[in-house]
Amino acid sequence: MSRHAAPPPPRRARVPHRILAALLALSVALPAQAWGPLGHRLVARLAEEGLTPQARGTVDRLLRGEPEPTLRGIATWADDLRGSDSALGRSSARWHFVNLGESGCRYDAARDCPGGDCVVGALEAQARILADPARSADERRQALKFVVHLVGDAHQPLHAGYGHDRGGNRYQVNLHGKGSNLHQLWDSGLLGTRRLDEDAWLARLRALPAPPPASPLPAEAARQWAEQSCRIATAPGVYPRGHVIDAAYVDAHLPQVERQLRLAGARLAAVLNAALDGG
């Protein structure tokens, strides 16, 4: 794995005040969610296809009684907590990301994740709870919901990017005449450029080359995933000059989004199989 430092945070291009004001106004109506519901459900559906019979049976038992008792049905639960359980939503708010851009995409737990309060530490902790048969069904069910979501978050590049702009949330962009921000663009805006429904996207992702065998989440796996995501987020060209997203930007970066989703699905299946099938 490369240990070269990531490029420094990009200089912000000067944008005329009237244009920036318009972008800010337009972006207010575009809330950010990690990968958006579509991306998280796609990761979960890809993982469902890779479960062993034993792991699938345990998932079915843990999710019995859920409104949609499937991995895709719980894929956005951790984002929805802000409305359904504000206390847990607040206490887990930092579990969705880790800021590595300013440190050259090199993870240090003491610096970047004190108390395990980041996507790397939370994913490791929740996977341990899920794998522990001594835990109650309620504890394991909640851990399953977090694991499904957090594996997806760890593969969204802007969730491991720069802290100074909150993972691109403060970097305004314009796509097809509409204001947004860079984080939202990578969550769902790039996927939206193809105007495909969920089933069509699933078929498209299935057609990509199969990822290499995935790690079942040993101690270093989540860190490695976050560092890989950070290197994508901080690569030259991700922050567009002039803040305008054109066709060349979409053509360059949408394939990266697709590969990350495909990887996340394979890796989620490996984590769940290891936790629920004793692998």
C-alpha positions in Angstrom: 0.0 0.0 0.0 1.4 3.4 -0.9 2.6 5.6 1.9 3.1 8.7 -0.1 1.5 11.8 1.2 -1.7 13.0 -0.4 -1.7 16.3 -2.2 -2.3 19.4 0.0 -5.9 20.7 0.3 -6.7 22.5 -2.9 -6.8 26.3 -3.1 -10.3 27.6 -3.3 -11.0 29.3 -6.6 -12.3 32.8 -6.4 -15.9 32.9 -7.4 -17.8 36.1 -8.0 -20.0 36.9 -5.0 -23.3 36.7 -6.9 -22.5 33.3 -8.3 -21.4 31.9 -4.9 -24.5 33.3 -3.3 -26.7 31.6 -5.9 -24.8 28.3 -5.4 -25.3 28.5 -1.6 -29.0 29.3 -2.0 -29.6 26.4 -4.3 -27.6 24.0 -2.1 -29.7 24.5 1.0 -32.4 22.2 -0.4 -29.9 19.4 -1.0 -29.1 17.6 2.3 -26.1 15.3 2.4 -26.4 11.6 3.2 -23.6 9.1 2.9 -24.0 7.6 -0.6 -27.6 8.6 -0.4 -30.3 5.9 0.0 -29.6 4.5 -3.5 -25.9 3.9 -2.9 -26.4 2.3 0.5 -29.1 0.0 -0.8 -26.9 -1.0 -3.7 -24.0 -1.9 -1.4 -26.4 -4.0 0.8 -27.9 -5.8 -2.3 -24.5 -6.7 -3.6 -23.6 -8.0 -0.1 -26.8 -10.0 0.1 -25.8 -11.9 -3.0 -22.5 -12.9 -1.3 -23.8 -14.2 2.0 -23.3 -17.8 3.0 -26.4 -19.8 3.9 -25.4 -19.7 7.6 -24.9 -15.9 7.6 -28.1 -15.4 5.6 -30.1 -17.4 8.1 -28.7 -15.4 11.0 -29.5 -12.1 9.2 -33.0 -13.3 8.6 -33.5 -14.1 12.3 -32.0 -10.8 13.5 -34.2 -8.8 11.1 -37.4 -10.6 11.7 -40.1 -8.0 12.5 -38.3 -5.2 10.7 -40.5 -3.2 8.2 -38.2 -4.4 5.4 -36.3 -7.4 6.8 -33.4 -7.4 4.4 -30.0 -5.8 4.4 -31.1 -3.2 1.9 -34.1 -2.5 4.1 -31.8 -1.4 7.0 -29.1 0.2 4.9 -30.0 3.8 5.7 -31.1 3.2 9.3 -28.0 4.8 10.7 -28.7 8.0 8.7 -32.4 8.0 9.6 -31.5 8.0 13.4 -31.4 11.7 13.4 -35.2 11.7 13.0 -36.2 8.4 14.7 -33.8 8.4 17.7 -32.1 11.7 18.2 -30.0 10.6 21.2 -28.4 7.7 19.4 -28.2 9.8 16.3 -26.1 12.4 18.2 -23.9 9.9 20.0 -23.1 8.1 16.7 -22.8 11.2 14.5 -19.0 10.9 14.2 -19.1 7.2 13.3 -19.9 8.1 9.7 -16.5 9.6 8.7 -12.9 10.1 9.6 -10.8 13.1 8.4 -7.5 12.0 6.9 -6.9 14.5 4.1 -4.7 16.9 6.2 -2.5 14.0 7.4 -1.6 12.6 4.0 -4.3 9.8 4.2 -2.4 8.1 7.0 -4.7 6.9 9.8 -3.6 7.3 13.4 -6.2 6.0 15.9 -5.1 8.3 18.8 -5.2 11.4 16.5 -8.0 10.6 14.1 -10.3 8.4 16.2 -10.1 9.1 19.9 -12.3 6.8 21.9 -13.1 4.9 18.7 -15.4 7.8 17.6 -15.0 7.6 13.8 -16.0 5.3 11.0 -12.9 3.1 11.5 -13.3 2.6 15.2 -17.0 2.3 15.1 -17.0 -0.3 12.3 -14.5 -2.5 14.2 -16.5 -2.2 17.4 -19.9 -2.9 15.9 -18.5 -5.9 13.9 -17.2 -7.4 17.2 -20.6 -7.0 18.8 -22.3 -8.6 15.8 -20.0 -11.6 16.0 -20.5 -12.2 19.7 -23.1 -14.9 20.3 -23.2 -13.9 24.0 -24.7 -10.6 23.1 -28.5 -10.2 23.1 -30.4 -10.3 19.8 -31.3 -6.6 20.2 -27.6 -5.7 20.6 -26.6 -7.8 17.6 -29.5 -6.4 15.5 -28.4 -2.9 16.1 -24.8 -3.8 15.4 -25.8 -5.4 12.1 -27.6 -2.1 11.1 -24.5 -0.1 11.9 -22.1 -2.5 10.1 -24.2 -2.5 6.9 -24.2 1.3 6.9 -20.7 2.0 8.0 -19.0 -0.3 5.5 -20.7 1.8 2.9 -19.6 5.0 4.5 -16.0 3.9 4.7 -16.0 3.5 0.9 -17.5 7.0 0.1 -14.3 8.9 -0.6 -15.4 12.2 0.9 -16.1 10.5 4.2 -12.4 10.1 4.7 -11.3 13.4 3.1 -10.4 16.8 4.4 -11.7 18.1 7.8 -11.3 21.8 6.9 -14.2 21.7 4.6 -16.1 18.9 6.4 -15.5 16.4 3.7 -16.5 18.7 0.8 -19.7 19.9 2.4 -18.4 23.4 2.4 -17.1 23.3 -1.2 -19.9 24.5 -3.4 -20.4 23.1 -6.9 -22.8 23.5 -9.8 -24.1 20.5 -11.7 -26.5 21.0 -14.6 -27.3 24.5 -13.4 -28.2 23.4 -9.9 -26.2 24.2 -6.8 -24.9 21.5 -4.5 -21.7 20.7 -2.7 -18.8 18.3 -3.4 -19.9 15.9 -0.7 -23.4 15.7 -2.0 -22.1 15.2 -5.5 -20.2 12.1 -4.5 -23.0 10.9 -2.3 -25.6 10.8 -5.0 -25.2 13.5 -7.6 -22.8 11.5 -9.8 -25.1 8.5 -9.7 -28.0 10.7 -10.6 -26.4 11.7 -13.9 -27.2 8.3 -15.4 -30.9 8.4 -14.5 -31.0 4.7 -13.7 -33.3 3.1 -11.2 -32.0 0.8 -8.4 -32.4 -2.5 -10.4 -30.6 -1.0 -13.4 -27.8 0.2 -11.2 -27.5 -3.2 -9.6 -27.1 -4.8 -13.0 -24.5 -2.2 -14.0 -22.5 -2.8 -10.8 -22.7 -6.6 -11.2 -21.2 -6.3 -14.6 -18.0 -4.7 -13.3 -15.0 -7.0 -12.8 -15.3 -8.9 -9.6 -13.3 -7.4 -6.7 -10.4 -9.4 -5.2 -11.3 -11.6 -2.2 -12.3 -9.3 0.6 -10.9 -9.1 4.1 -13.3 -10.2 6.9 -12.2 -7.1 8.8 -9.1 -7.9 10.8 -7.7 -5.1 12.8 -6.2 -3.2 9.8 -8.9 -3.6 7.2 -11.2 -0.7 8.1 -8.2 1.6 8.4 -7.0 0.5 4.9 -10.4 1.1 3.4 -10.5 4.6 4.9 -7.0 5.4 3.7 -7.9 4.1 0.2 -11.0 6.4 0.2 -9.0 9.3 1.3 -6.5 8.9 -1.5 -9.4 9.1 -4.0 -10.9 12.2 -2.3 -7.6 14.1 -2.2 -6.4 13.2 -5.8 -5.9 16.0 -8.3 -9.1 17.0 -10.1 -11.6 15.9 -7.5 -12.1 19.5 -6.4 -13.1 21.1 -9.7 -11.6 24.4 -10.7 -14.3 27.0 -11.1 -16.7 24.8 -9.0 -18.6 23.7 -12.2 -19.2 19.9 -12.8 -19.0 19.2 -16.5 -19.3 16.0 -18.6 -15.6 15.4 -18.4 -15.7 15.4 -14.6 -18.5 12.9 -14.6 -16.8 10.7 -17.1 -13.6 10.8 -15.0 -15.1 10.2 -11.5 -18.3 8.2 -11.9 -16.3 5.0 -12.6 -14.6 5.6 -9.3 -17.9 5.8 -7.5 -19.0 2.6 -9.2 -15.9 0.7 -8.2 -16.2 1.9 -4.6 -19.8 0.6 -4.4 -18.8 -2.7 -5.9 -15.9 -3.0 -3.5 -18.1 -2.1 -0.5 -20.6 -4.8 -1.4 -18.0 -7.5 -1.6 -16.3 -6.4 1.6 -19.6 -6.1 3.5 -20.4 -9.7 2.5 -17.0 -10.8 3.8 -17.5 -9.0 7.1 -21.0 -10.5 7.6 -19.9 -14.0 6.7 -17.0 -13.8 9.1 -19.2 -12.5 11.9 -22.2 -14.7 11.4 -20.7 -17.9 9.9 -17.6 -18.2 12.0 -15.4 -17.6 9.0 
